[in-house]
Amino acid sequence: MIKTILATTVFLCGTTAQADGLYYGGGVSLVQGDSLEGVAGNNSSTDTYGAITGTVGYRWDQTDMFFGAELGADIAVGSDFENGGNTCSDGATGPYYCEHSATTRLRGIVGMPVGNFEGFASFGFAASSGSAATSPSTSADAVNSGYTVGLGLQQDFNGNTLRYELIYDNLETNTTSQGGGYEPTFEAVSLNVSYLFN
């Protein structure tokens, strides 16, 4: 009987990814970014690049699920958007993004146990910054905002949490007009792997 109780306790501890309270950490991300010259525009630019991520959040445990609030940031590494294989330095054909610098997110999460993992979903507000073309040979700072959604799994790892997550950012509201009244959009799908300290 004691062996059964001990085995059950070890199993439950192994499947609990986090405890109620504050957590923080960082990781890496692979990003596929897309930008249009405007919501109804035809010219676009794309890029696939890496990012360094950071997360701080607070978790509230319930009987069979958990809730949380998070603030996160992705800092892009080596972003250089292209249109038909041409970068902005080759000559931009529209006021789309040339470079992505960072994305910040404020979001809520909800999750529950899924086998040896915890599964969760997220939804919230996001903003990105970078540069967008203002002419074929010039660019200027650009900021976009909109919504973010995500799905992920996390598990206990050495007493902390290892997280895997797929995030979609749809940022169609441009707060810095790029020449000629055009307002580029920014959209991205990110695959994040993070290590969180509980």
C-alpha positions in Angstrom: 0.0 0.0 0.0 2.8 2.4 0.9 4.6 1.6 -2.4 1.4 2.4 -4.3 1.0 5.8 -2.5 4.7 6.6 -3.2 4.4 5.6 -6.8 1.3 7.7 -7.3 2.9 10.7 -5.6 6.0 10.5 -7.8 3.8 10.2 -10.9 1.7 13.2 -10.0 4.8 15.3 -9.2 6.3 14.3 -12.6 3.2 15.5 -14.5 2.8 18.8 -12.7 4.5 21.5 -14.8 4.1 24.5 -12.5 2.8 25.6 -9.2 0.6 28.5 -8.3 2.5 31.8 -8.4 5.1 33.8 -10.3 7.2 32.4 -13.1 9.7 33.7 -15.6 12.2 32.5 -18.2 13.4 32.7 -21.8 14.0 30.7 -24.9 14.3 30.7 -28.6 11.8 31.0 -31.5 11.6 30.3 -35.2 9.4 32.9 -36.9 7.7 33.1 -40.3 6.8 36.7 -40.9 4.6 38.3 -43.6 3.8 41.9 -44.4 1.4 43.5 -46.9 1.6 47.1 -48.1 -1.9 47.5 -46.5 -4.9 45.5 -45.6 -6.1 45.6 -49.2 -2.6 45.7 -50.7 -1.0 43.3 -53.2 2.7 43.8 -52.7 4.1 41.8 -49.8 7.4 40.8 -48.1 8.2 37.6 -46.2 11.1 36.3 -44.0 12.0 33.3 -41.9 14.3 34.1 -39.0 15.1 33.4 -35.4 14.3 35.2 -32.2 15.3 35.3 -28.5 12.3 35.2 -26.2 11.5 36.3 -22.6 8.4 35.6 -20.5 7.1 36.7 -17.1 3.7 35.6 -15.7 1.5 34.6 -12.8 -0.4 31.4 -12.5 -3.6 30.5 -10.6 -4.3 26.8 -10.1 -7.8 25.4 -9.9 -9.0 21.9 -9.3 -8.7 20.6 -12.9 -7.2 23.5 -14.8 -5.1 26.7 -14.4 -5.3 30.3 -15.5 -2.5 32.8 -16.0 -1.5 36.2 -17.2 1.7 36.8 -19.1 3.9 39.5 -20.5 6.4 38.3 -23.2 8.8 39.6 -25.8 10.5 38.2 -28.8 13.7 40.0 -30.1 14.3 39.1 -33.7 17.7 38.0 -34.9 18.7 38.4 -38.6 15.4 39.6 -40.0 15.6 40.8 -43.6 12.3 40.7 -45.4 12.2 39.9 -49.2 9.7 40.5 -52.0 10.3 38.0 -54.9 13.8 37.3 -53.6 14.7 41.0 -53.4 15.4 42.7 -50.0 14.5 46.3 -49.3 18.2 47.2 -49.9 17.7 45.9 -53.5 14.7 48.2 -54.0 11.3 48.0 -52.3 8.2 47.7 -54.5 5.8 48.7 -51.8 5.5 50.1 -48.3 5.8 46.7 -46.6 8.1 45.6 -43.7 11.8 45.4 -44.4 12.9 44.3 -41.0 11.2 43.0 -37.8 12.9 44.1 -34.6 10.6 42.9 -31.7 7.1 41.7 -30.7 5.6 42.2 -27.2 2.5 40.3 -26.0 0.2 40.8 -23.1 -2.1 37.7 -22.9 -4.2 35.4 -20.7 -3.7 31.7 -20.7 -5.9 28.7 -19.7 -4.8 25.1 -19.5 -5.3 21.7 -18.1 -3.4 18.3 -17.7 -3.0 16.3 -20.9 -1.2 13.0 -20.0 2.3 13.8 -18.8 2.0 17.4 -20.1 -0.2 20.4 -19.5 -1.9 21.8 -22.6 -2.8 25.4 -22.8 -4.3 28.1 -25.0 -3.5 31.8 -25.0 -5.2 35.0 -26.3 -4.3 38.7 -26.0 -2.8 41.9 -27.4 0.4 42.2 -29.3 2.6 44.9 -30.9 5.5 44.6 -33.2 8.2 47.1 -34.2 10.7 47.2 -37.1 11.2 49.2 -40.3 9.0 49.5 -43.4 9.7 51.0 -46.8 8.8 54.6 -47.5 10.2 54.5 -51.1 12.2 52.0 -53.2 15.4 53.1 -51.4 14.3 54.4 -48.0 12.6 53.0 -44.9 11.4 54.3 -41.5 10.4 53.0 -38.1 7.1 51.1 -38.1 4.9 49.8 -35.3 1.9 47.5 -35.7 -0.6 46.2 -33.1 -3.4 43.6 -33.0 -4.2 40.2 -31.5 -2.2 37.1 -30.7 -3.4 33.5 -30.1 -1.4 30.4 -29.2 -1.5 26.7 -28.4 1.1 24.9 -26.4 2.3 22.1 -24.2 4.5 22.3 -21.1 6.1 19.7 -18.7 8.2 19.5 -15.6 11.9 19.6 -16.2 14.4 19.6 -13.3 11.8 21.2 -11.0 11.0 24.0 -13.5 9.0 24.0 -16.8 9.9 23.3 -20.4 7.3 24.8 -22.8 6.6 24.3 -26.5 4.3 26.7 -28.2 2.9 27.7 -31.6 1.9 31.4 -31.7 0.0 33.4 -34.3 0.2 37.2 -34.4 -2.2 39.2 -36.6 -1.1 42.9 -36.4 -3.1 44.9 -39.0 -3.2 48.2 -37.2 -0.3 50.4 -38.2 0.5 53.3 -35.9 3.2 54.9 -38.0 2.0 55.7 -41.6 4.6 54.9 -44.2 4.8 57.4 -47.1 1.8 58.0 -49.4 -0.7 57.0 -46.7 0.0 53.3 -46.9 -0.1 51.3 -43.7 1.8 48.0 -43.8 0.4 45.0 -42.0 2.5 42.5 -40.0 1.6 38.8 -39.5 3.7 36.0 -38.0 3.7 32.4 -37.0 6.2 31.5 -34.3 7.4 28.2 -32.9 8.7 28.9 -29.4 10.7 26.7 -27.0 11.1 28.2 -23.5 12.5 27.2 -20.1 10.5 28.8 -17.2 11.6 29.1 -13.6 8.8 28.5 -11.1 
